[in-house]
Amino acid sequence: MIKNEIYTQWKQASNLPESIKLDLTEMDNQENIIEDAFNGFLSFGTAGMRGIMGAGTNRINIFTIRQATEGLAKYMDTLNNADKKRGVAISFDSRYHSKEFAYEAAKVLGHHNIPSYVFDGIRPTPELSFAVRHLNAFAGIMITASHNPKQYNGYKIYGEDGGQMPPEASDMITEFVRQTSDLFLIQTMPERDLRKNNLIKIIGEDVDEAYLTEAKSVNINHELIKKTGKNLKFVYTPLHGTGKVLARRALQNAGFMNYDIVAEQTISDPEFPTVKFPNPEFPEAFDLSIKLGNKTAADILIATDPDADRLGAAVRQPDGNYELMSGNQIAVVLMDYILKAKQAHNELPSNGVIVKSIVSTELASKIAENYNIKTINVLTGFKFIAEQIKEFEENHSHTFLFGFEESFGYLIKPFVRDKDAIQSTMLLAEVAAYYKENGKTVYDGLQDIYKKYGFYEEKTVSKVFEGPNGKNKMASIMNNLRNSNLDSFGNHKVISTEDFQESIKINQDGKQESISLPKSNVLKYWLEDGTWLAVRPSGTEPKIKFYVGTNGKTKDIALEKLNTFENSVHELVNKLI
């Protein structure tokens, strides 16, 4: 079998890292593990790649990192010399092997005579996005697996605008990656030669200071912070990740002094010893924050994931307990405050715009409408929000005010072109100060929004399909769903179906409309009661996500509907498998 032949080639290869040798030895006679590790190559898509670290073509290791970088390098070889010499900015998070992988990428680029700008230590993903623009680099590489468990790592490529690579370039890079099938033949330049030939420059505090200078523009009401910020009590934790590098300095620069840090979670430990999953979407990630918050009577708890692009929060309720906010809830609280504060300061532009993903809450659109602000919906993936920002800059059609995805990613100021948890931490602290000034908490503020616009509830149901047949099962489910012509869901009629792969919206009466967004394997159904269901396979994980959004006049009504629709998702999946 081919996979066993490749496994044997790896075992016989020379100069393997000790960790790879150990993995290969432990695989002996374990056919299932060999099958998973060597059955094809790790998927490389528009957002790069992510996977379990270890030996194998379907794992993250120095050889698959080299393969991905070789694809980028071959693409840059097609550029004119001036663009090629602009080089690549490289950053990495606190995970095992992240720094090693960053330098392996630089060594591959160096062999192609492409310079690299490598951070001197861990830095957030949004700072990498910023660094690409700040240094006028042609591309960027971020070594991270974001909020995944400790066994994972990943590789993301950014374009010259600081957003993830645009489709045309990404497709070319992907093709070059696939052409590089013999991972052991990829050549690298030793670090000493990189230094000798000025093909690597170490960056750090110089870029930090530039980022922090731009970050001063994030907060809106500086008088409010000066007056109330010093009395605001909140807790911040970077969950063992990169947030600690910039968040505290950014908060201090903004004027927030009276907050507490979860000390144990400021340690950059790749084991993530205090949390099972370093994911601020999960309540257990806040266990230590809650203990500290109870001691200090903190108004809000804020957590950033290991690469500091996602932010989660828990708010103090009237009974003193803390309740985890959803990504959509955090987004509407931030957005409502931005529009309200800018309007109060006569800074709300007439051509202002909010940009959100198609699977994020519709409450945002209602809030924006109240301020005569347009909402633009894009496909899932922050690169599509970045593309909109770039378009606004070029044609001056709109002024970007806020962008978000329901998956805990937000952007306030476009000096970064990816979701930015450092910016979000700064603004959320200001939002908490605003409500404190008015004798309320962020929880109270969220209830005020619901009372004004209606109660909106959303839920994401993920179905995992691991193993060598996982991709085929996922493809089968999507095909079966497309062929089923779903006309009802949860005892409600489907009034329109949006197929983003076919770029068609089909209404209940059979009338068809074209969808102007890029093609993507996503289906979205709108029901007669205003509920919507969206279905999309994840681009980085072996799962299909089912998103449900509904609303009602009261919270109980909205939650009851949501529970009904969630049960309907499970029933639907059972029919499709």
C-alpha positions, 0 to 999 in steps of 0.5 A, a space after each residue: 500500500 502507498 501509505 506504508 511505502 511512504 511510512 517506510 521512506 520516512 523511517 529510512 530517511 536521514 537527519 530526521 528530528 528526534 521527535 519525528 523519529 520517536 513518532 515513527 517508532 511509536 507507529 510501528 504495527 499501528 495501521 490505523 495511525 499510519 493510515 491517518 498520518 500518511 494517507 495523502 497530504 495535509 489539506 492546504 486551503 485558502 487559509 493555509 493549513 492546520 493539524 496535529 503535530 507529528 510524523 507524516 504527510 498528513 501532520 504538521 512538522 518541519 517537512 510539511 511546513 517546508 512544503 507550504 513555504 516552498 509553495 509560497 516561495 515558488 509563487 513569489 519567484 513569479 513576481 518582479 524582483 522589486 516585489 519579491 525583495 519586499 519579503 515575508 513577515 513571520 510570526 508565531 505563537 506559544 505552541 510546541 515547535 512554533 518558533 522552530 517552524 517559523 525559522 524553517 519557513 525563513 530558511 526555505 524562503 532564503 534558499 529562494 533569495 526571499 528575505 524574511 522579517 521574523 519576530 524575536 518572540 511570540 506575537 499575536 496574529 493581528 500584529 502579524 497582519 499589521 506588520 505586513 503592512 507596516 513593513 511593506 512586506 509582500 506576504 506574511 506567515 503566521 505559525 498558529 493553531 489559534 484556539 485548538 488543543 495543544 496537539 495542534 499547530 498550523 500555518 496561515 499565509 497573508 497577502 500584502 494588504 495584511 489580509 489572508 491571501 486573495 483567491 487568485 494568489 492563494 490558488 496558485 500557491 496551493 497548486 505549487 504546494 501540491 506539486 512539491 510532493 517529495 518533502 525531503 527534497 525541499 532545500 533550505 538555507 542555514 540560518 548563518 547564511 541567512 544572516 550573512 546574506 541579509 536574508 533575515 531580519 529580527 523584529 520586535 519592539 519596533 513593530 510593537 511600538 508602531 502597533 500600539 501607536 495605532 491602537 490609541 485610535 481604537 477607544 472613542 471616549 477618552 474623557 469617559 475612560 479618564 473618569 471611570 476607567 480607573 475605577 472599573 474592575 475587570 479581569 484579563 487572561 491571555 490563556 497562556 498565549 500571545 495576548 500578554 505581549 500587547 494587551 496590558 500595554 494597550 490597556 495602560 496606554 488607553 488609561 485602564 489601571 484597575 484591572 487584574 491579570 490571571 497570573 497563572 495564564 500569563 505563562 507561555 506554556 504550550 501545555 496550556 496546563 490550566 485549561 483543557 482547551 485554550 478556547 475563550 468560547 468555552 465556559 471552562 476557560 474562565 474558571 480561574 478568571 471567575 475565581 479572581 473576579 469573585 475576589 475583586 467583584 469584577 464587572 467583566 472577565 475578558 479572555 483572548 485565545 493563544 494567538 490573540 485574534 479571538 476574544 471571549 467575555 463573561 459578564 457579572 449578572 444581577 445575582 453576582 454570578 458570571 455568564 459567558 457571552 456568545 460571540 454574537 452578543 459581544 459583537 452587538 454590544 461593541 457595535 451598538 456602543 461604537 455607533 452610539 458613541 460616534 453619534 454622540 460625538 458627531 463622528 458617525 459618517 453618512 457612508 458608514 458600514 458594518 461588515 459581518 459574515 452570513 452566519 452571524 446574528 441579524 440583530 447587528 443589521 437591525 441595530 445598524 439600520 437604526 443608525 442609518 448605517 449599511 450592513 454588508 454580509 460576506 462569506 465566512 472567513 475574515 479575509 472577506 471582511 479584509 477584502 471589503 475594507 480594501 475595496 472601500 479604501 480604493 473606491 471611497 464608497 464606505 467608511 468601515 466602522 466595525 467587522 465581525 464573525 460570530 466565532 468571537 472575531 472582531 475588528 474595530 480599526 482597519 490598521 489590522 486586516 484580520 480579527 484583533 482581540 487586542 483592539 477588542 479588549 480595549 473597546 470592551 473595557 470602554 464599553 464596560 466603563 460606559 455602562 458603569 458610568 450609567 450605573 449598569 453592567 454590560 449584562 444590563 446593556 445587553 438586555 437594553 439592546 434586546 428590549 429595543 430590538 427584540 431577543 435574538 438567539 443563535 446556536 452553532 451545532 458542529 458534527 465531527 467526521 474524523 478519520 480517512 473517510 471523514 472528508 467523503 462523509 462530509 461531501 456526501 452530506 452536503 450533496 444529499 442536502 442539496 439534492 433534498 430540496 429542503 422545503 421545511 425545517 422545524 415545522 416551519 416552511 422554507 421561504 428561500 434557499 441560498 446556495 453559495 456554491 451555485 451562486 443562486 437564491 431560490 425563493 418559495 415561488 421558484 423565482 431565482 436570483 443571483 448571489 454576487 459573493 464568491 462561490 463557496 460550499 455553503 447553504 442557507 435557508 430562510 424560514 417563514 418566521 424569520 429564522 435562518 439555518 446555514 450549513 457549511 463544512 469547516 475549512 480547517 477542521 473535520 466538521 460540518 457546522 450548522 448555524 441557527 439564528 432565531 428571534 422572539 418578543 421575549 427571551 423565553 420565546 426565542 430560546 424555546 424556538 432555538 431549542 426546537 430548531 437545534 433538535 431539528 438539526 440533529 434529526 436532519 443530520 441523521 436523515 442525511 448520513 
